[in-house]
Amino acid sequence: MPAVTFPQYLKKHGLYVFIAANETYLPGIILERKGDGFWPYDNLENSLGQNNLIWTTKLVKADMPDVIAGKSKVGIGGKLTLPFLSIDGGLENNRFVDFKIGAVHQCIFEDKKLRYWNPLSRRLRTLKKKNPKVWNSIKGHYLVLSTWYATEYSVDLGRALKGKLNVDIKKIKSPKLGTDLTIAPSAKIVNVSKNSTVPFAFHGKRLVGI
């Protein structure tokens, strides 16, 4: 398949991009939107309180072209903000930076009763009817149905740098984040691989109008 732009890919799959995340951002988490960011609020399992559902998840290959191509503008002071990645250190001479994402994976529920919106919406309508207090507490927030991971991620800085390159995963503090993530920065290229812990985006629904 031909390459697509990053905005096209997000639109096709109805994805919201994370400013920051960590490995606790999984299907079933309820997120509160503050500005451009999404922050943990609760888990659907706690709200529904149903023991007949399987809440475990699995990682599968996502529908994608050969490569997703993106471009991002370098900010003031030579700082660059990308999907789940922050780069700075001598980028003052760069106006735009190109990045490519490959081998995208998504984390989904194993239980099909949770994976799709229609069966979930029926359960949420029941929750609204039987426990309006709980429903009102999560109303307006975002329910994550799948989280998406860039397991191959390459950033082309375009030209030599003025100073030392600093590369950080934009993650919410987490003591568990660790081994399944590799960052290899060089003078002009930053490669990220083996990432199945920090999602760059999610597909989900806003909990309104149930």
C-alpha positions in Angstrom: 0.0 0.0 0.0 1.2 3.6 -0.6 2.3 5.9 2.2 -0.3 8.2 3.8 0.1 11.3 5.8 -0.2 11.2 9.6 -3.4 13.4 9.7 -5.0 11.1 7.1 -4.2 8.0 9.2 -5.6 9.6 12.3 -8.8 10.6 10.5 -9.3 7.1 8.9 -9.2 5.3 12.2 -10.8 8.0 14.4 -7.7 8.4 16.6 -6.9 11.0 19.3 -3.2 11.8 19.8 -1.7 11.7 23.2 0.5 14.5 24.5 1.8 12.1 27.1 0.9 8.5 28.2 2.4 5.4 29.7 1.7 1.6 29.8 -1.3 2.1 32.1 -3.2 3.7 29.1 -5.0 0.6 27.9 -8.5 -0.2 26.6 -11.1 0.4 29.3 -9.4 3.4 30.8 -11.6 6.5 31.1 -9.8 9.7 30.3 -10.5 13.3 31.2 -9.7 15.9 28.6 -7.8 18.9 29.9 -6.8 21.3 27.1 -5.1 19.2 24.5 -4.2 16.4 26.9 -6.0 13.3 28.2 -5.5 12.3 31.8 -6.6 9.1 33.7 -9.9 9.4 35.5 -11.1 5.8 36.2 -11.5 2.4 34.6 -14.7 1.1 33.0 -14.3 -2.1 35.0 -14.7 -0.2 38.2 -17.8 1.7 36.9 -19.6 -1.3 35.5 -18.7 -3.7 38.3 -19.5 -6.7 36.1 -17.6 -10.0 36.8 -18.9 -11.8 33.7 -16.6 -9.8 31.3 -13.0 -10.6 30.4 -11.0 -7.4 30.9 -7.7 -8.8 29.5 -6.2 -7.2 26.4 -4.0 -8.3 23.5 -1.6 -6.6 21.1 -2.3 -7.1 17.4 -1.1 -5.5 14.1 -3.0 -2.5 13.0 -4.4 -1.8 9.5 -1.8 0.4 8.0 0.1 1.3 4.8 3.7 0.6 4.3 4.6 3.9 6.0 2.9 6.8 7.7 4.6 10.1 6.9 4.4 13.2 9.0 5.9 16.7 9.4 6.2 18.8 12.5 7.2 22.4 13.0 10.1 23.2 15.3 9.1 25.4 18.2 10.7 28.4 19.9 14.1 27.6 21.3 14.6 24.7 18.9 12.2 22.3 20.8 10.3 19.7 18.8 7.1 18.0 20.0 6.1 14.8 18.1 3.7 12.0 18.8 4.9 10.7 22.2 8.4 12.1 21.6 10.1 15.3 22.7 13.4 16.4 21.1 15.6 19.5 21.7 19.2 20.5 21.6 20.4 22.5 18.7 17.4 22.5 16.4 17.3 26.3 16.1 18.3 26.1 12.4 15.4 23.7 11.5 12.0 24.9 10.7 10.3 21.6 10.0 11.2 18.0 10.8 10.0 14.9 9.0 9.0 11.7 10.7 7.9 8.2 9.6 5.9 5.6 11.5 5.9 1.9 10.6 4.7 -1.4 12.1 1.8 0.1 14.1 0.2 -2.2 16.6 -3.0 -1.7 18.6 -4.1 -3.1 21.9 -7.6 -4.4 22.1 -9.9 -6.3 24.5 -9.9 -10.0 24.1 -13.6 -10.1 25.0 -15.7 -9.0 22.0 -18.4 -7.8 24.4 -16.0 -5.0 25.3 -14.2 -4.5 22.0 -17.1 -3.0 20.1 -19.2 0.1 20.9 -22.7 -1.4 20.3 -22.6 -4.1 23.1 -20.7 -1.6 25.4 -23.3 1.1 24.9 -26.1 -1.2 26.0 -24.2 -1.9 29.2 -23.6 1.8 29.7 -27.3 2.5 29.2 -28.1 0.0 31.9 -25.5 1.7 34.2 -27.1 5.1 33.6 -30.6 3.6 34.5 -29.5 1.6 37.6 -26.7 3.8 38.9 -27.1 7.4 37.6 -24.6 8.7 40.2 -21.8 6.6 38.7 -22.9 7.4 35.2 -22.8 11.1 35.9 -19.3 10.8 37.3 -18.0 9.5 34.0 -20.3 11.4 31.7 -18.4 13.6 29.2 -15.1 11.8 29.6 -13.5 9.5 27.0 -13.6 5.7 27.0 -10.6 4.1 25.4 -11.5 1.2 23.1 -8.0 0.6 21.7 -4.5 2.1 22.2 -2.1 2.5 19.3 1.7 2.0 19.3 4.5 3.1 16.9 6.9 0.1 17.1 9.0 1.6 14.3 9.5 5.4 14.4 12.1 7.4 12.6 12.7 11.2 12.9 14.8 12.9 10.2 16.2 16.1 11.7 17.3 17.3 8.3 20.6 19.0 9.1 23.5 19.0 11.6 22.7 20.2 15.1 24.2 23.1 17.0 24.4 21.3 20.4 23.7 18.0 22.2 20.6 16.2 21.2 18.1 15.5 23.9 15.4 12.9 23.3 12.6 12.0 25.8 9.5 9.8 25.7 6.6 12.1 26.7 5.3 9.8 29.4 3.3 10.3 32.5 5.5 9.3 35.4 5.5 5.5 35.8 7.8 3.2 37.7 7.0 0.3 35.4 8.1 1.7 32.1 11.2 -0.1 31.0 12.7 -2.7 28.7 10.5 -2.9 25.6 11.5 0.4 24.2 14.7 1.5 22.4 15.8 5.0 21.4 18.9 5.4 19.1 19.6 9.1 18.4 22.4 10.2 16.1 23.4 13.6 14.6 20.5 13.7 12.2 18.3 10.7 12.7 16.4 9.5 15.8 15.1 5.9 15.6 12.6 4.4 18.1 11.9 0.7 18.1 10.4 -2.1 20.1 7.8 0.3 21.5 4.7 -1.6 22.7 4.4 0.3 26.0 3.7 3.9 25.3 0.8 4.6 22.9 0.8 7.6 20.6 -3.0 7.6 20.2 -6.2 6.0 21.0 -9.6 5.1 19.5 -12.6 5.7 21.7 -15.9 7.3 22.4 -16.9 10.3 24.4 -19.5 9.2 27.0 -22.4 11.4 26.1 -25.9 10.7 24.7 -26.2 7.1 25.9 
